[in-house]
Each structure stands twice: as structure tokens, then as C-alpha cells.
């Protein structure tokens, strides 16, 4: 059974899953955590193993605050350029690190660059991951720093029940992302949206 890339789930509930890739980052991740905490919102962080080694306390802090830590490989490679063995190594090394730092095995996986093929799928299935986690707001391209207004408009345009939203808290200048989420998250909460983790969202799927 091939892994499915999930960008949203079907649900009647007014819920969103906001996700952050490529952290943890010593400068930006604490600010993201603060914005989420003020709004009493939960998120899923798809963390890179190498970055976790550099900032283990941030991994623990995010988990303690009730956020979910997802697997985003150890070195952020294009998995389609790796052998099956190397794919498994990237997934396993990060999985073990997350489990060691948080006490829990990651329940979901997002491939770097959302890049995958049958080799990736086979490796993931062997590790027990049944889905690949994508996102609806790829047009926001926050990783390219396209401007705060662009990030806001593109993200708002895909807002719907069960949507998975993607931002980045690692690698490069993430000030535009911080500005965008500092506006979006309080607005969403005020409008009655509930921000949940990926695992919580998947349980709500119809």
C-alpha cells in the first residue's frame, strides 16, 4: 500500500494543523513557541536530526509544551537521490533521537522538499509510517522570504476545515514567517479555529 501525501483531512470541525519545518533553531524556534503559547495553540514541528543535536533543550521544551515532534530526516536530503539503505538510515537516526529527547517515537513524517518516490515509500512503510504529511499553503513559500503580505494572502486563501499549514522555523532568516504567524494565529483563534497537532488532526478524519 503506497504512502499517501496528506494536505488536509475531511472533517466538519473548525480545526487546522499548523506545522513548522527545519528546526529547531536557537533564534526563531523560541519565538514561535512563545507565539503559540500566548494563543494556547498547538503545532507540529518537523525537526531535522542535525539541528536537534545542536538544540536538544528546544526539542524537549517544544514537547513539554504539548507540541508534536515529527520526523524530517537527519540531514534534510532529497530522499529520491538516496538508496533504500540511506533512506532508512536518515529516518531511523532521527526517530531514535526524537524518542531519546522526548520519550516518544514520532508518529508522522514529512519528506524534505516534499520529495519522495517508491523507494522512499518502501523505507517509510518499513518504519511504520503510513502517511506522508504535506500542506495546502505551498504557494506561500515562506522559505523564500517572498514578503509577509504574500505569506498571509496565500495562507488565508487555502483556509478550510482540516487544512495542514506549512511554515519554517529553521535555516535562514525567518523574520517574515514570525511576523506572519504573529498575525495569523491570534486571528484564527479569534475566529474560532482550533489549532491541533497532526496526530490530533488525523484522528478527526471522516
Backbone as ProteinMPNN parsed JSONL, in Angstrom:
{"seq_chain_A": "XXXXXXXXXXXXXXXXXXXXXXXXXXXXXXXXXXXXXXXXXXXXXXXXXXXXXXXXXXXXXXXXXXXXXXXXXXXXXXXXXXXXXXXXXXXXXXXXXXXXXXXXXXXXXXXXXXXXXXXXXXXXXXXXXXXXXXXXXXXXXXXXXXXXXXXXXXXXXXXXXXXXXXXXXXXXXXXXXXXXXXXXXXXXXXXXXXXXXXXXXXXXXX", "coords_chain_A": {"N_chain_A": [[0.858, -1.195, 0.0], [0.816, 2.071, -1.038], [2.329, 4.98, 0.45], [0.41, 7.82, 1.415], [0.282, 11.214, 0.469], [-0.712, 13.641, 2.567], [-2.574, 16.55, 2.592], [-4.684, 17.765, 3.744], [-7.418, 16.922, 5.947], [-10.635, 15.375, 5.812], [-13.143, 16.826, 7.593], [-15.764, 17.959, 9.756], [-15.213, 19.694, 11.682], [-13.935, 22.813, 12.92], [-10.958, 23.038, 12.525], [-7.367, 23.337, 12.361], [-4.097, 22.286, 11.347], [-1.12, 23.469, 12.167], [2.172, 23.565, 11.016], [5.744, 23.35, 11.401], [8.814, 23.45, 9.76], [12.242, 22.235, 9.601], [13.597, 23.084, 11.911], [15.069, 22.389, 15.171], [15.716, 25.906, 15.811], [17.933, 28.108, 17.295], [17.404, 30.845, 17.468], [14.876, 31.412, 16.244], [12.94, 29.358, 16.84], [12.294, 29.512, 19.686], [10.817, 31.906, 19.648], [8.665, 31.257, 18.033], [7.484, 29.307, 19.653], [6.711, 30.914, 21.787], [4.761, 32.593, 20.616], [2.823, 30.675, 19.98], [2.236, 29.728, 22.546], [1.1, 31.954, 23.815], [-1.285, 32.077, 22.467], [-2.437, 29.767, 23.218], [-2.204, 27.56, 21.535], [-1.577, 24.603, 19.592], [1.051, 22.919, 17.798], [2.828, 21.153, 15.165], [6.131, 20.163, 14.896], [8.36, 19.559, 12.422], [11.265, 18.25, 12.675], [14.807, 18.425, 12.04], [17.36, 16.05, 12.354], [20.142, 16.778, 12.686], [19.899, 19.447, 13.49], [18.523, 19.117, 15.846], [20.43, 17.913, 17.414], [22.037, 20.077, 17.89], [20.413, 21.769, 19.364], [19.139, 20.493, 21.723], [17.675, 21.099, 24.047], [15.635, 22.738, 23.171], [14.072, 20.989, 21.708], [13.082, 19.337, 23.719], [11.704, 21.276, 25.169], [9.676, 22.116, 23.387], [8.197, 19.743, 23.197], [7.418, 19.447, 25.867], [5.65, 21.533, 26.087], [3.491, 20.57, 24.826], [3.474, 20.288, 22.107], [3.772, 18.519, 18.985], [6.398, 16.422, 17.83], [7.689, 15.805, 14.758], [9.156, 13.61, 12.279], [11.75, 14.618, 10.16], [13.88, 13.761, 8.721], [17.505, 13.281, 9.053], [19.6, 14.818, 7.877], [18.339, 16.404, 6.014], [18.116, 15.613, 3.198], [17.498, 15.156, -0.381], [15.374, 12.661, -0.706], [14.838, 11.033, -2.868], [17.192, 10.794, -4.15], [18.675, 9.04, -2.777], [19.776, 5.751, -1.732], [17.81, 2.844, -0.786], [18.794, 1.919, 1.672], [20.117, 4.179, 2.693], [17.983, 5.935, 2.932], [16.471, 4.662, 4.938], [18.319, 4.884, 7.002], [18.446, 7.699, 7.402], [15.851, 8.19, 8.296], [15.606, 6.512, 10.538], [17.692, 7.31, 12.28], [16.921, 9.884, 13.053], [14.454, 9.344, 14.176], [15.144, 7.803, 16.443], [16.534, 9.727, 17.859], [14.565, 11.663, 18.402], [12.916, 10.114, 20.02], [14.633, 9.64, 22.157], [14.987, 12.228, 23.194], [12.416, 13.176, 23.744], [10.929, 11.107, 24.744], [9.023, 9.882, 23.28], [8.156, 8.087, 20.333], [8.266, 9.432, 17.055], [5.211, 10.127, 15.327], [4.609, 10.809, 12.776], [5.754, 11.724, 9.447], [7.512, 13.971, 7.361], [8.731, 14.393, 4.175], [11.799, 15.948, 3.194], [11.656, 18.793, 1.08], [9.287, 17.837, 0.157], [9.688, 15.607, -1.352], [9.565, 12.49, -2.81], [9.574, 8.959, -3.615], [8.962, 5.595, -4.863], [10.934, 4.153, -3.523], [11.392, 5.685, -1.254], [8.835, 5.456, -0.099], [8.709, 2.705, 0.439], [10.748, 2.479, 2.349], [9.676, 4.065, 4.388], [7.275, 2.722, 4.999], [8.354, 0.408, 6.015], [9.259, 1.391, 8.376], [6.974, 1.954, 9.692], [5.466, 4.219, 9.113], [2.533, 5.4, 7.836], [1.616, 7.454, 6.317], [2.557, 10.348, 4.36], [3.221, 13.638, 5.261], [1.954, 16.507, 3.914], [1.065, 19.798, 2.807], [-1.299, 22.518, 2.485], [-0.77, 25.19, 1.855], [1.389, 25.711, 0.059], [1.947, 27.625, -1.823], [2.569, 29.871, -0.388], [5.268, 29.906, 0.197], [7.104, 30.521, 2.32], [9.708, 29.942, 2.928], [11.25, 31.181, 1.057], [11.22, 33.825, 1.646], [9.171, 35.707, 0.582], [7.867, 38.011, 1.211], [5.824, 39.397, 3.768], [3.083, 39.973, 3.357], [2.502, 38.422, 1.099], [2.837, 35.824, 2.136], [0.786, 35.837, 4.043], [-1.556, 36.244, 2.442], [-1.545, 34.036, 0.646], [-1.704, 31.921, 2.436], [-4.087, 32.398, 3.824], [-5.834, 32.031, 1.733], [-6.228, 29.327, 1.385], [-7.484, 28.402, 3.572], [-9.363, 26.111, 5.366], [-11.581, 23.668, 6.812], [-9.741, 21.225, 8.53], [-7.319, 21.692, 7.277], [-3.803, 21.457, 6.544], [-1.116, 23.407, 7.438], [1.881, 24.919, 6.403], [4.916, 26.173, 7.64], [8.213, 27.591, 8.248], [10.737, 27.254, 10.702], [13.402, 27.045, 10.776], [16.754, 27.303, 9.338], [18.141, 29.932, 7.69], [16.879, 33.362, 7.398], [14.072, 33.892, 9.243], [12.32, 35.881, 9.851], [10.154, 36.994, 8.433], [8.318, 34.923, 8.449], [7.816, 34.75, 11.213], [6.568, 37.23, 11.637], [4.315, 36.876, 10.06], [2.962, 34.651, 11.299], [2.512, 35.739, 13.783], [0.466, 37.405, 13.292], [-1.465, 35.797, 12.021], [-2.092, 33.559, 13.749], [-3.303, 34.581, 16.247], [-5.53, 35.757, 15.017], [-6.82, 33.552, 13.82], [-7.522, 32.096, 16.122], [-9.285, 33.928, 17.307], [-11.295, 33.823, 15.437], [-12.391, 31.423, 15.922], [-11.113, 29.085, 15.179], [-9.524, 25.991, 15.919], [-6.307, 25.075, 16.779], [-4.475, 22.273, 16.18], [-2.416, 19.313, 16.751], [-0.731, 17.267, 14.275], [-1.235, 14.507, 14.712], [-3.568, 14.661, 16.264], [-5.242, 15.863, 14.4], [-5.404, 13.885, 12.373], [-6.895, 11.963, 13.68], [-9.392, 13.043, 13.594], [-10.31, 12.738, 11.072], [-12.811, 12.062, 8.653]], "CA_chain_A": [[0.0, 0.0, 0.0], [1.693, 3.242, -1.081], [2.07, 6.052, 1.404], [-0.372, 8.902, 0.847], [0.644, 12.565, 0.885], [-1.908, 14.267, 3.107], [-2.525, 18.008, 2.681], [-5.784, 18.122, 4.642], [-8.306, 15.795, 6.234], [-12.061, 15.704, 5.76], [-13.743, 16.929, 8.916], [-16.738, 19.036, 9.921], [-14.757, 20.552, 12.776], [-13.161, 24.004, 12.523], [-9.614, 22.771, 13.049], [-6.204, 23.457, 11.483], [-2.83, 21.797, 11.892], [-0.016, 24.319, 11.735], [3.406, 22.798, 11.125], [6.982, 24.1, 11.188], [9.891, 22.584, 9.269], [13.684, 22.534, 9.523], [14.202, 23.458, 13.182], [14.915, 23.636, 15.92], [16.667, 26.979, 15.581], [18.119, 28.791, 18.575], [16.847, 32.197, 17.429], [13.484, 31.517, 15.808], [12.015, 28.405, 17.467], [11.724, 30.031, 20.939], [9.818, 32.935, 19.35], [7.483, 30.53, 17.561], [6.876, 28.689, 20.832], [6.08, 31.976, 22.575], [3.541, 32.995, 19.91], [1.86, 29.59, 20.155], [1.85, 29.64, 23.954], [0.195, 33.076, 24.102], [-2.581, 31.773, 21.853], [-2.855, 28.441, 23.693], [-2.334, 26.771, 20.309], [-0.628, 23.5, 19.439], [1.613, 22.78, 16.455], [3.724, 20.014, 14.943], [7.437, 20.605, 14.412], [9.107, 18.544, 11.688], [12.633, 18.634, 13.013], [15.949, 17.778, 11.396], [18.223, 15.462, 13.372], [21.342, 17.596, 12.914], [19.511, 20.637, 14.246], [18.148, 18.665, 17.181], [21.683, 17.682, 18.14], [22.559, 21.398, 18.277], [19.483, 22.451, 20.278], [18.298, 19.462, 22.353], [16.76, 21.666, 25.044], [14.462, 23.258, 22.461], [13.243, 19.826, 21.365], [12.403, 18.958, 24.958], [10.795, 22.363, 25.531], [8.509, 22.042, 22.499], [7.409, 18.574, 23.599], [6.835, 19.727, 27.191], [4.544, 22.475, 25.894], [2.378, 19.85, 24.217], [3.574, 20.236, 20.652], [4.199, 17.226, 18.453], [7.663, 16.441, 17.094], [7.648, 14.89, 13.641], [10.433, 13.215, 11.666], [12.042, 15.337, 8.912], [15.201, 13.211, 8.379], [18.652, 13.73, 9.857], [20.419, 15.837, 7.203], [17.496, 17.11, 5.048], [18.497, 15.323, 1.813], [16.443, 14.738, -1.308], [15.339, 11.22, -0.484], [14.808, 10.312, -4.141], [18.57, 10.641, -4.615], [19.342, 8.111, -1.864], [19.435, 4.33, -1.787], [16.872, 2.407, 0.255], [19.519, 1.835, 2.949], [20.374, 5.533, 3.184], [16.67, 6.446, 3.348], [16.169, 4.062, 6.24], [19.258, 5.463, 7.976], [18.015, 9.07, 7.671], [14.603, 8.122, 9.056], [15.832, 5.834, 11.822], [18.576, 8.109, 13.138], [16.122, 10.977, 13.603], [13.428, 8.717, 15.018], [15.764, 7.443, 17.722], [16.888, 10.968, 18.547], [13.319, 12.226, 18.925], [12.477, 9.256, 21.127], [15.541, 9.849, 23.295], [14.822, 13.566, 23.759], [11.038, 13.463, 24.166], [10.311, 9.93, 25.347], [8.004, 9.34, 22.382], [8.515, 7.865, 18.937], [7.472, 10.299, 16.182], [4.08, 9.434, 14.711], [4.432, 11.208, 11.375], [6.971, 12.03, 8.694], [7.415, 14.842, 6.184], [9.975, 14.323, 3.422], [12.364, 17.229, 2.779], [11.257, 19.258, -0.256], [8.117, 17.016, -0.197], [10.25, 14.809, -2.445], [9.546, 11.065, -2.465], [9.277, 8.001, -4.685], [8.622, 4.266, -4.319], [11.987, 3.746, -2.579], [11.065, 6.393, -0.015], [7.619, 4.857, 0.449], [9.061, 1.391, 0.986], [11.513, 2.722, 3.572], [8.756, 4.589, 5.396], [6.371, 1.653, 5.413], [9.132, -0.488, 6.86], [9.413, 2.031, 9.687], [5.661, 2.099, 10.305], [4.782, 5.468, 8.767], [1.542, 5.07, 6.816], [1.317, 8.627, 5.513], [3.488, 11.463, 4.245], [2.485, 14.853, 5.588], [2.19, 17.637, 3.037], [0.453, 21.045, 3.276], [-2.118, 23.187, 1.472], [-0.35, 26.56, 1.54], [2.738, 25.718, -0.525], [2.117, 28.865, -2.565], [3.076, 30.928, 0.499], [6.727, 29.863, 0.019], [7.75, 31.346, 3.355], [11.153, 29.647, 2.943], [11.914, 32.07, 0.105], [11.021, 35.193, 2.118], [8.522, 36.431, -0.513], [7.139, 39.149, 1.77], [4.819, 38.99, 4.753], [1.737, 40.026, 2.764], [2.351, 37.25, 0.227], [2.648, 34.663, 3.02], [-0.549, 35.96, 4.626], [-2.597, 36.067, 1.426], [-1.54, 32.665, 0.133], [-2.135, 31.013, 3.508], [-5.52, 32.631, 4.062], [-6.619, 31.592, 0.569], [-6.473, 27.88, 1.429], [-8.033, 28.074, 4.885], [-10.551, 25.254, 5.327], [-11.591, 22.653, 7.876], [-8.816, 20.112, 8.366], [-6.141, 22.059, 6.477], [-2.45, 21.408, 7.105], [-0.438, 24.64, 7.067], [3.335, 24.749, 6.497], [5.85, 27.289, 7.789], [9.575, 27.156, 8.577], [11.382, 27.934, 11.83], [14.843, 26.783, 10.705], [17.528, 27.627, 8.137], [17.963, 31.253, 7.103], [16.133, 34.419, 8.066], [12.662, 33.522, 9.352], [11.598, 37.022, 10.43], [8.864, 37.155, 7.746], [7.441, 33.872, 8.978], [7.409, 35.154, 12.556], [5.614, 38.327, 11.502], [3.068, 36.313, 9.517], [2.232, 33.836, 12.273], [2.101, 36.589, 14.907], [-0.828, 37.971, 12.882], [-2.423, 34.75, 11.656], [-2.525, 32.678, 14.837], [-4.343, 35.225, 17.078], [-6.726, 35.951, 14.189], [-7.506, 32.264, 13.717], [-8.131, 31.775, 17.425], [-10.428, 34.837, 17.477], [-12.352, 33.397, 14.51], [-12.941, 30.149, 16.379], [-10.359, 27.919, 14.728], [-8.724, 25.288, 16.917], [-5.04, 24.622, 16.203], [-4.188, 20.963, 16.766], [-1.261, 18.615, 16.205], [-1.033, 16.373, 13.157], [-1.856, 13.279, 15.234], [-4.942, 15.01, 16.657], [-5.989, 16.11, 13.166], [-5.659, 12.61, 11.687], [-7.947, 11.25, 14.403], [-10.67, 13.678, 13.295], [-10.652, 12.491, 9.671], [-14.07, 11.336, 8.435]], "C_chain_A": [[0.892, 1.243, 0.0], [1.323, 4.276, -0.022], [1.324, 7.169, 0.704], [0.144, 10.236, 1.361], [-0.633, 13.276, 1.309], [-1.692, 15.77, 3.232], [-3.636, 18.56, 3.572], [-6.567, 16.858, 4.941], [-9.742, 16.28, 6.142], [-12.632, 15.702, 7.174], [-14.73, 18.087, 8.934], [-16.29, 20.028, 10.987], [-13.859, 21.674, 12.262], [-11.76, 23.896, 13.125], [-8.565, 22.948, 11.941], [-5.023, 22.786, 12.158], [-1.723, 22.669, 11.318], [1.294, 23.569, 12.007], [4.611, 23.686, 10.802], [8.093, 23.125, 10.818], [11.279, 23.156, 9.544], [14.326, 23.037, 10.809], [14.753, 22.23, 13.881], [16.04, 24.627, 15.612], [16.735, 27.827, 16.844], [17.491, 30.178, 18.624], [15.333, 32.193, 17.21], [12.518, 30.572, 16.524], [11.468, 28.906, 18.803], [10.655, 31.088, 20.704], [8.528, 32.314, 18.822], [6.742, 29.922, 18.753], [6.138, 29.727, 21.687], [4.765, 32.431, 21.94], [2.449, 31.94, 20.1], [1.332, 29.537, 21.589], [0.86, 30.75, 24.325], [-1.209, 32.799, 23.575], [-3.165, 30.457, 22.352], [-3.109, 27.503, 22.514], [-1.259, 25.698, 20.249], [-0.173, 23.407, 17.986], [2.423, 21.491, 16.385], [5.001, 20.539, 14.31], [8.134, 19.431, 13.729], [10.581, 18.916, 11.755], [13.676, 17.784, 12.297], [16.911, 17.296, 12.481], [19.456, 16.291, 13.701], [21.032, 18.829, 13.753], [19.123, 20.271, 15.68], [19.383, 18.414, 18.043], [22.252, 19.003, 18.666], [21.704, 22.067, 19.353], [18.579, 21.459, 21.007], [17.3, 20.018, 23.36], [15.494, 22.22, 24.392], [13.518, 22.135, 22.044], [12.414, 19.427, 22.579], [11.357, 20.001, 25.341], [9.517, 22.311, 24.687], [7.602, 20.887, 22.909], [6.712, 18.813, 24.936], [5.626, 20.66, 27.09], [3.351, 21.841, 25.172], [2.374, 19.821, 22.703], [4.087, 18.865, 20.224], [5.511, 17.397, 17.689], [7.6, 15.374, 16.011], [9.031, 14.673, 13.043], [10.614, 13.93, 10.319], [13.44, 14.978, 8.401], [16.323, 13.821, 9.221], [19.435, 14.867, 9.203], [19.652, 16.646, 6.153], [17.94, 16.871, 3.595], [17.27, 15.179, 0.918], [16.419, 13.22, -1.271], [15.333, 10.427, -1.787], [16.211, 10.109, -4.719], [19.357, 9.65, -3.762], [18.927, 6.671, -2.144], [18.424, 4.017, -0.686], [17.556, 2.419, 1.626], [19.746, 3.218, 3.55], [19.079, 6.203, 3.638], [16.325, 5.961, 4.757], [17.052, 4.667, 7.33], [18.832, 6.872, 8.377], [16.774, 9.088, 8.571], [14.85, 7.588, 10.467], [16.645, 6.679, 12.784], [17.79, 9.243, 13.814], [15.048, 10.453, 14.54], [13.975, 8.407, 16.409], [16.111, 8.675, 18.545], [15.651, 11.625, 19.159], [12.84, 11.431, 20.135], [13.339, 9.472, 22.369], [15.272, 11.192, 23.984], [13.426, 13.821, 24.321], [10.358, 12.302, 24.879], [9.251, 9.298, 24.471], [8.544, 9.182, 20.969], [7.669, 8.785, 18.057], [6.395, 9.514, 15.44], [3.909, 9.776, 13.236], [5.741, 11.686, 10.769], [6.651, 12.986, 7.555], [8.74, 14.792, 5.434], [10.501, 15.717, 3.081], [11.986, 17.54, 1.331], [9.966, 18.558, -0.745], [8.456, 16.089, -1.365], [10.263, 13.332, -2.036], [9.259, 10.231, -3.712], [9.011, 6.642, -4.047], [9.674, 3.766, -3.336], [11.734, 4.387, -1.216], [9.871, 5.744, 0.668], [7.902, 3.515, 1.107], [9.81, 1.534, 2.308], [10.601, 3.182, 4.702], [7.806, 3.525, 5.909], [7.082, 0.661, 6.325], [9.332, 0.052, 8.259], [8.07, 2.316, 10.355], [4.947, 3.412, 10.046], [3.821, 5.195, 7.611], [1.215, 6.243, 5.902], [2.53, 9.552, 5.425], [2.676, 12.732, 4.488], [2.913, 15.991, 4.67], [1.621, 18.905, 3.643], [-0.323, 21.678, 2.129], [-1.532, 24.511, 0.992], [1.056, 26.635, 0.947], [3.007, 26.991, -1.325], [2.65, 30.011, -1.72], [4.602, 31.046, 0.418], [7.469, 30.684, 1.07], [9.255, 31.122, 3.414], [11.94, 30.562, 1.997], [11.816, 33.544, 0.504], [10.376, 36.073, 1.036], [7.797, 37.698, -0.076], [6.016, 38.684, 2.675], [3.423, 38.962, 4.144], [1.475, 38.833, 1.843], [2.074, 35.999, 1.064], [1.233, 34.668, 3.597], [-1.642, 35.635, 3.606], [-2.692, 34.63, 0.94], [-2.029, 31.666, 1.181], [-3.621, 31.172, 3.781], [-6.383, 32.06, 2.936], [-6.957, 30.106, 0.608], [-7.124, 27.437, 2.738], [-9.323, 27.272, 4.746], [-10.449, 24.235, 6.45], [-10.592, 21.541, 7.557], [-7.56, 20.418, 7.576], [-4.845, 21.882, 7.262], [-1.685, 22.605, 6.538], [1.054, 24.495, 7.355], [4.059, 26.087, 6.627], [7.216, 26.717, 8.146], [10.121, 27.955, 9.761], [12.892, 27.712, 11.817], [15.429, 27.174, 9.369], [17.194, 29.013, 7.587], [17.151, 32.209, 7.96], [14.646, 34.059, 8.065], [11.824, 34.651, 9.942], [10.247, 37.234, 9.757], [7.853, 36.126, 8.229], [6.924, 34.25, 10.357], [6.359, 36.253, 12.502], [4.264, 37.796, 11.022], [2.293, 35.536, 10.573], [1.788, 34.657, 13.48], [0.78, 37.297, 14.585], [-1.875, 36.868, 12.696], [-2.964, 33.993, 12.864], [-3.544, 33.351, 15.754], [-5.643, 35.447, 16.304], [-7.522, 34.659, 14.083], [-8.214, 31.897, 15.008], [-9.378, 32.624, 17.643], [-11.604, 34.43, 16.588], [-12.915, 32.023, 14.859], [-12.256, 28.907, 15.846], [-9.615, 27.304, 15.911], [-7.474, 24.76, 16.225], [-4.588, 23.366, 16.928], [-2.922, 20.371, 16.15], [-1.695, 17.727, 15.039], [-1.718, 15.097, 13.642], [-3.306, 13.526, 15.629], [-5.801, 15.215, 15.408], [-6.362, 14.802, 12.472], [-6.773, 11.811, 12.369], [-9.331, 11.811, 14.095], [-11.149, 13.403, 11.866], [-11.91, 11.651, 9.549], [-13.833, 10.151, 7.5]], "O_chain_A": [[1.652, 1.448, 0.947], [0.158, 4.423, 0.348], [1.572, 7.442, -0.47], [0.414, 10.38, 2.553], [-1.531, 13.488, 0.494], [-0.752, 16.218, 3.889], [-3.542, 19.674, 4.087], [-6.401, 15.841, 4.267], [-10.027, 17.456, 6.369], [-12.601, 14.682, 7.862], [-14.558, 19.073, 8.219], [-16.911, 21.074, 11.173], [-13.12, 21.501, 11.292], [-11.428, 24.572, 14.099], [-8.839, 22.74, 10.759], [-4.951, 22.72, 13.385], [-1.429, 22.61, 10.124], [1.493, 23.014, 13.088], [4.508, 24.642, 10.034], [8.286, 22.105, 11.479], [11.466, 24.363, 9.696], [15.506, 23.388, 10.796], [14.891, 21.165, 13.278], [17.143, 24.251, 15.215], [15.705, 28.215, 17.394], [17.089, 30.641, 19.691], [14.599, 32.889, 17.911], [11.379, 30.956, 16.79], [10.273, 28.747, 19.051], [9.69, 31.171, 21.465], [7.433, 32.786, 19.127], [5.517, 30.014, 18.843], [5.074, 29.447, 22.239], [3.772, 32.632, 22.639], [1.291, 32.275, 20.349], [0.14, 29.328, 21.818], [-0.099, 30.514, 25.059], [-2.199, 33.232, 24.164], [-4.265, 30.074, 21.954], [-4.087, 26.756, 22.492], [-0.166, 25.866, 20.79], [-0.908, 23.765, 17.065], [2.67, 20.832, 17.394], [4.964, 21.265, 13.317], [8.46, 18.433, 14.371], [11.071, 19.764, 11.01], [13.463, 16.61, 11.996], [17.235, 18.036, 13.41], [19.778, 16.485, 14.873], [21.814, 19.208, 14.624], [19.371, 21.036, 16.611], [19.378, 18.671, 19.247], [22.863, 19.05, 19.733], [22.215, 22.844, 20.161], [17.357, 21.575, 20.916], [16.205, 19.478, 23.515], [14.414, 22.177, 24.981], [12.301, 22.316, 22.03], [11.206, 19.209, 22.481], [10.261, 19.658, 25.783], [8.412, 22.446, 25.214], [6.381, 21.038, 22.963], [5.556, 18.429, 25.117], [4.701, 20.588, 27.899], [2.334, 22.493, 24.94], [1.403, 19.389, 22.082], [4.74, 18.155, 20.989], [5.709, 18.392, 16.991], [7.474, 14.186, 16.305], [9.954, 15.454, 13.273], [9.746, 13.859, 9.449], [14.096, 15.781, 7.738], [16.106, 14.753, 9.995], [19.886, 15.781, 9.892], [20.243, 17.483, 5.471], [18.119, 17.829, 2.843], [16.143, 15.09, 1.404], [17.345, 12.569, -1.754], [15.773, 9.277, -1.815], [16.392, 9.342, -5.664], [20.55, 9.439, -3.983], [17.868, 6.412, -2.715], [18.21, 4.816, 0.225], [16.977, 2.869, 2.615], [19.59, 3.414, 4.755], [19.074, 6.952, 4.615], [15.944, 6.738, 5.633], [16.591, 4.93, 8.441], [18.852, 7.21, 9.56], [16.671, 9.902, 9.489], [14.364, 8.143, 11.453], [16.327, 6.757, 13.97], [17.978, 9.52, 14.999], [14.77, 11.054, 15.577], [13.343, 8.712, 17.421], [15.998, 8.669, 19.771], [15.688, 12.087, 20.299], [12.414, 11.999, 21.141], [12.835, 9.484, 23.492], [15.323, 11.283, 25.21], [13.268, 14.593, 25.267], [9.335, 12.484, 25.54], [8.641, 8.299, 24.852], [9.29, 10.027, 20.474], [6.466, 8.909, 18.288], [6.625, 8.393, 14.985], [3.153, 9.112, 12.526], [6.698, 12.008, 11.474], [5.642, 12.83, 6.868], [9.778, 15.121, 6.008], [9.714, 16.588, 2.713], [11.996, 16.66, 0.471], [9.6, 18.673, -1.915], [7.628, 15.825, -2.237], [10.89, 12.963, -1.044], [8.769, 10.737, -4.721], [8.853, 6.546, -2.831], [9.344, 3.029, -2.407], [11.841, 3.741, -0.174], [9.894, 5.508, 1.876], [7.4, 3.223, 2.192], [9.544, 0.807, 3.265], [10.742, 2.736, 5.841], [7.557, 3.432, 7.111], [6.499, 0.141, 7.277], [9.545, -0.702, 9.209], [8.028, 2.859, 11.459], [3.934, 3.7, 10.682], [4.251, 4.802, 6.527], [0.614, 6.064, 4.843], [3.406, 9.542, 6.29], [1.566, 12.872, 3.973], [4.078, 16.386, 4.65], [1.678, 19.087, 4.859], [-0.051, 21.416, 0.958], [-1.765, 24.915, -0.147], [1.828, 27.527, 1.297], [4.159, 27.392, -1.489], [3.13, 31.01, -2.256], [5.158, 32.136, 0.552], [8.367, 31.456, 0.735], [9.999, 31.982, 3.885], [13.156, 30.697, 2.129], [12.283, 34.415, -0.23], [10.965, 37.071, 0.62], [7.184, 38.382, -0.896], [5.338, 37.698, 2.385], [2.661, 38.027, 4.387], [0.366, 38.3, 1.808], [1.185, 35.212, 0.739], [0.565, 33.635, 3.634], [-2.542, 34.842, 3.882], [-3.785, 34.072, 0.833], [-2.69, 30.683, 0.848], [-4.333, 30.182, 3.951], [-7.524, 31.657, 3.162], [-7.886, 29.671, -0.073], [-7.295, 26.242, 2.981], [-10.264, 27.708, 4.083], [-9.365, 23.973, 6.972], [-10.595, 20.986, 6.459], [-6.808, 19.506, 7.234], [-4.789, 22.119, 8.469], [-1.614, 22.794, 5.324], [1.445, 24.01, 8.417], [3.848, 27.006, 5.836], [7.364, 25.508, 8.325], [9.984, 29.177, 9.814], [13.589, 28.14, 12.737], [14.709, 27.355, 8.387], [16.095, 29.238, 7.08], [16.787, 31.901, 9.095], [14.036, 33.936, 7.003], [10.741, 34.409, 10.475], [9.284, 37.613, 10.424], [6.672, 36.431, 8.394], [5.738, 34.094, 10.644], [5.373, 36.213, 13.238], [3.21, 38.207, 11.509], [1.089, 35.741, 10.728], [0.8, 34.316, 14.13], [0.066, 37.733, 15.487], [-3.014, 36.989, 13.149], [-4.175, 33.809, 12.985], [-4.581, 32.747, 16.028], [-6.731, 35.338, 16.869], [-8.743, 34.659, 14.236], [-9.359, 31.446, 14.996], [-10.404, 32.123, 18.104], [-12.763, 34.66, 16.935], [-13.807, 31.518, 14.177], [-12.75, 27.795, 16.033], [-9.137, 28.016, 16.794], [-7.566, 24.078, 15.204], [-4.345, 23.386, 18.134], [-2.42, 20.873, 15.144], [-2.884, 17.473, 14.849], [-2.692, 14.656, 13.032], [-4.176, 12.697, 15.361], [-6.955, 14.788, 15.368], [-7.5, 14.629, 12.036], [-7.504, 11.072, 11.711], [-10.336, 11.133, 14.31], [-12.257, 13.788, 11.494], [-12.068, 10.651, 10.249], [-14.768, 9.412, 7.191]]}, "name": "protein", "num_of_chains": 1, "seq": "XXXXXXXXXXXXXXXXXXXXXXXXXXXXXXXXXXXXXXXXXXXXXXXXXXXXXXXXXXXXXXXXXXXXXXXXXXXXXXXXXXXXXXXXXXXXXXXXXXXXXXXXXXXXXXXXXXXXXXXXXXXXXXXXXXXXXXXXXXXXXXXXXXXXXXXXXXXXXXXXXXXXXXXXXXXXXXXXXXXXXXXXXXXXXXXXXXXXXXXXXXXXXX"}
